[in-house]
Structure formats: C-alpha cells, structure tokens
Amino acid sequence: MEFFVFGCAALMILVGAVGVITRSHPVHAALSLVLTLFGVAVLFVAQEAHFLAAVQVIVYAGAIVVLFLFVIMLLGVDRVENLRTEPLTAQRPLAVIVSLGLIGILVAAFTTGSGALHERGEGINIPDLSTGTDANTTQLAESIFSKYVVAFEVTSVLLVVAVVGTVLLSRRIKSVEVETSK
Amino acid sequence: MIAALLVPTATWYLVLSAILFGIGTFGVLVRRNPLVMFMCIELMLNAVNLSFVTLARKLNDINGQTIVFFVMVVAAAEVVVGLGIIVAIMRNRSSVTADDLTELNG
C-alpha cells in the first residue's frame, strides 16, 4: 500500500518537475508546479506529517502558485518562449553534467550514509483516529511554541518586512518620475 | 521476500528528493524566464523540505518537521519579495528574459 502511494506521488512529482523546466509557456509551467507540490503533500501525509501537508497545499499550491499566475498575467508575459535557441554556447550540456553530478553525489551520500543514522529524538506521535485529536499537530505546536518561540516571533517580523518591502518596490514613485521627465 | 523489498524506506524518499533537487538546479541553470527560474527555486526548496520530513520520521525527531514550517514561511516571504522585484524591473520592458538585464555590464 505504501509502495503504491509512493509510486503515484513520485510519478506526480517527477512529471510536474519535468513539466516546469520543459514547458515553454509560463502558465503551463506554473500548473505543472502545482502537480509537484501536491505530490510532495501526499508524501508528507505518507510520512505522518499531516499538519505540514495541509500547510503545503494551502500555502504552496494555493497562495504561492496563485501569486505566480497573478504576476504572469499582470506583466503580460503569458506567451510562448522559444526554447530551441541556446543563448550561451554549451550551457545546456554543462547544466546536464552539473545537475546529474549533483544527483549522483547526493544519492551516493544517502546510500552510504544511511547506516550512520540513528534515532535521537523523543519520538513522533502518530495521529490516533479513535481519540479524535491530531497528535502530529499538537506535538508540532508544542515544539514551535515552547522551544522555538523566539524564532516564531522573528518570523512575524520577517513577514511584515517582506510585505512592506514589496509594497515599496512595486509602488510607482511619483517624484522620481517627475525628475527624470524633466 | 518481494513484499519486504517493496516497502519504501527512507532512502527511497531521500533519492526522490535528490532527483527533484537536481531537476530544479537544471531549470535554474537553463531557463531564461525569471518567473520560471523562481519556480525552479521552489522545486529545490520542496526537495529539501521532503528530505527534512523523511529524516524527521527516520530519526524519530519532531524538530525536522518544525524546521520545514519555518522554511515554508521564509519561502513565502522570499517569493513575495522576488516577485515584487521582478514586477519593478519588468514593468517598463516588453521582453522578460534574464539575458536582457545587462545594465551593470561593463
């Protein structure tokens, strides 16, 4: 059963990822990204990370992809890009070598180093359907709001800075435009 | 015997995340549209999140899932700022390829 879930999710992830880098239309690439993000959410559920799976669907597949599509439409760049031409000579073969080498190094590290992994935490609570409480969400909340509460508060500062910075960036500054027009 | 071999172990998930990371790297290196390059960076972030969750289950440690939560928040902030920069750059241009941004070219 878990093999079937893993196979389907892995297929979704890989098809979506290849779609992102091969589709010449930006909107199609963004929709392929949704497929990949849903596949990752399925694998989160398969590994008992239920809260993160919900956040993955809401934040990534919901908010971030909608933001991408919004910017694509706003800028009017939803036209087909010519992928046949290669702007820099020999860039693509070198990119193939780099990414395949990266995959090879990572896979070698995972296969050889997996024996060195040993359990070190207090354990992950598996959600129990009979009690009706989601143990994963409870445990994650206890971790965030006790041990990492300072990081959580700093995160709120980061979000405020990001929002204010984006508003400043995307706003037209009238005085500068007047100066340049003179 | 075969049924025991077909249970996905942590190595399967880690190899999948490595492949996803490699595909994202290839996309960032090859694609010329800044928006698609951003999507490939999202692919790489998701690969890392997947490996964090896998190792959280493998090591029986909830902190692996906690850091994925923070990575998601930082990724959301990064996308917002990045798309704001792209909008600010591209508003007065017709074409949108990374090769056209050559103002600093000496």
Boltz contact constraints between the chains, C-beta under 6 A:
constraints:
  - contact:
      token1: [A, 2]
      token2: [B, 8]
      max_distance: 6.0
  - contact:
      token1: [A, 3]
      token2: [B, 6]
      max_distance: 6.0
  - contact:
      token1: [A, 3]
      token2: [B, 8]
      max_distance: 6.0
  - contact:
      token1: [A, 6]
      token2: [B, 8]
      max_distance: 6.0
  - contact:
      token1: [A, 10]
      token2: [B, 16]
      max_distance: 6.0
  - contact:
      token1: [A, 17]
      token2: [B, 20]
      max_distance: 6.0
  - contact:
      token1: [A, 17]
      token2: [B, 23]
      max_distance: 6.0
  - contact:
      token1: [A, 17]
      token2: [B, 43]
      max_distance: 6.0
  - contact:
      token1: [A, 20]
      token2: [B, 39]
      max_distance: 6.0
  - contact:
      token1: [A, 21]
      token2: [B, 27]
      max_distance: 6.0
  - contact:
      token1: [A, 26]
      token2: [B, 35]
      max_distance: 6.0
  - contact:
      token1: [A, 26]
      token2: [B, 36]
      max_distance: 6.0
  - contact:
      token1: [A, 29]
      token2: [B, 36]
      max_distance: 6.0
  - contact:
      token1: [A, 29]
      token2: [B, 39]
      max_distance: 6.0
  - contact:
      token1: [A, 33]
      token2: [B, 39]
      max_distance: 6.0
  - contact:
      token1: [A, 40]
      token2: [B, 46]
      max_distance: 6.0
  - contact:
      token1: [A, 40]
      token2: [B, 50]
      max_distance: 6.0
  - contact:
      token1: [A, 44]
      token2: [B, 53]
      max_distance: 6.0
  - contact:
      token1: [A, 47]
      token2: [B, 53]
      max_distance: 6.0
  - contact:
      token1: [A, 47]
      token2: [B, 57]
      max_distance: 6.0
  - contact:
      token1: [A, 49]
      token2: [B, 53]
      max_distance: 6.0
  - contact:
      token1: [A, 49]
      token2: [B, 65]
      max_distance: 6.0
  - contact:
      token1: [A, 52]
      token2: [B, 65]
      max_distance: 6.0
  - contact:
      token1: [A, 52]
      token2: [B, 68]
      max_distance: 6.0
  - contact:
      token1: [A, 59]
      token2: [B, 72]
      max_distance: 6.0
  - contact:
      token1: [A, 59]
      token2: [B, 76]
      max_distance: 6.0
  - contact:
      token1: [A, 64]
      token2: [B, 79]
      max_distance: 6.0
  - contact:
      token1: [A, 71]
      token2: [B, 83]
      max_distance: 6.0
  - contact:
      token1: [A, 75]
      token2: [B, 90]
      max_distance: 6.0
  - contact:
      token1: [A, 77]
      token2: [B, 96]
      max_distance: 6.0
  - contact:
      token1: [A, 81]
      token2: [B, 33]
      max_distance: 6.0
  - contact:
      token1: [A, 87]
      token2: [B, 99]
      max_distance: 6.0
  - contact:
      token1: [A, 92]
      token2: [B, 30]
      max_distance: 6.0
  - contact:
      token1: [A, 95]
      token2: [B, 26]
      max_distance: 6.0
  - contact:
      token1: [A, 95]
      token2: [B, 29]
      max_distance: 6.0
  - contact:
      token1: [A, 95]
      token2: [B, 30]
      max_distance: 6.0
  - contact:
      token1: [A, 99]
      token2: [B, 22]
      max_distance: 6.0
  - contact:
      token1: [A, 99]
      token2: [B, 25]
      max_distance: 6.0
  - contact:
      token1: [A, 99]
      token2: [B, 26]
      max_distance: 6.0
  - contact:
      token1: [A, 102]
      token2: [B, 22]
      max_distance: 6.0
  - contact:
      token1: [A, 102]
      token2: [B, 25]
      max_distance: 6.0
  - contact:
      token1: [A, 103]
      token2: [B, 18]
      max_distance: 6.0
  - contact:
      token1: [A, 103]
      token2: [B, 19]
      max_distance: 6.0
  - contact:
      token1: [A, 103]
      token2: [B, 22]
      max_distance: 6.0
  - contact:
      token1: [A, 106]
      token2: [B, 18]
      max_distance: 6.0
  - contact:
      token1: [A, 107]
      token2: [B, 15]
      max_distance: 6.0
  - contact:
      token1: [A, 107]
      token2: [B, 18]
      max_distance: 6.0
  - contact:
      token1: [A, 110]
      token2: [B, 11]
      max_distance: 6.0
  - contact:
      token1: [A, 110]
      token2: [B, 14]
      max_distance: 6.0
  - contact:
      token1: [A, 114]
      token2: [B, 11]
      max_distance: 6.0
  - contact:
      token1: [A, 117]
      token2: [B, 58]
      max_distance: 6.0
  - contact:
      token1: [A, 119]
      token2: [B, 59]
      max_distance: 6.0
  - contact:
      token1: [A, 119]
      token2: [B, 60]
      max_distance: 6.0
  - contact:
      token1: [A, 120]
      token2: [B, 59]
      max_distance: 6.0
  - contact:
      token1: [A, 120]
      token2: [B, 61]
      max_distance: 6.0
  - contact:
      token1: [A, 121]
      token2: [B, 59]
      max_distance: 6.0
  - contact:
      token1: [A, 121]
      token2: [B, 60]
      max_distance: 6.0
  - contact:
      token1: [A, 121]
      token2: [B, 61]
      max_distance: 6.0
  - contact:
      token1: [A, 123]
      token2: [B, 60]
      max_distance: 6.0
  - contact:
      token1: [A, 124]
      token2: [B, 60]
      max_distance: 6.0
  - contact:
      token1: [A, 124]
      token2: [B, 62]
      max_distance: 6.0
  - contact:
      token1: [A, 139]
      token2: [B, 62]
      max_distance: 6.0
  - contact:
      token1: [A, 140]
      token2: [B, 65]
      max_distance: 6.0
  - contact:
      token1: [A, 143]
      token2: [B, 62]
      max_distance: 6.0
  - contact:
      token1: [A, 143]
      token2: [B, 66]
      max_distance: 6.0
  - contact:
      token1: [A, 144]
      token2: [B, 66]
      max_distance: 6.0
  - contact:
      token1: [A, 148]
      token2: [B, 66]
      max_distance: 6.0
  - contact:
      token1: [A, 155]
      token2: [B, 73]
      max_distance: 6.0
  - contact:
      token1: [A, 158]
      token2: [B, 77]
      max_distance: 6.0
  - contact:
      token1: [A, 159]
      token2: [B, 77]
      max_distance: 6.0
  - contact:
      token1: [A, 162]
      token2: [B, 77]
      max_distance: 6.0
  - contact:
      token1: [A, 162]
      token2: [B, 80]
      max_distance: 6.0
  - contact:
      token1: [A, 162]
      token2: [B, 81]
      max_distance: 6.0
  - contact:
      token1: [A, 165]
      token2: [B, 81]
      max_distance: 6.0
  - contact:
      token1: [A, 166]
      token2: [B, 80]
      max_distance: 6.0
  - contact:
      token1: [A, 166]
      token2: [B, 81]
      max_distance: 6.0
  - contact:
      token1: [A, 166]
      token2: [B, 84]
      max_distance: 6.0
  - contact:
      token1: [A, 169]
      token2: [B, 84]
      max_distance: 6.0
  - contact:
      token1: [A, 169]
      token2: [B, 88]
      max_distance: 6.0
  - contact:
      token1: [A, 170]
      token2: [B, 84]
      max_distance: 6.0
  - contact:
      token1: [A, 170]
      token2: [B, 87]
      max_distance: 6.0
  - contact:
      token1: [A, 170]
      token2: [B, 88]
      max_distance: 6.0
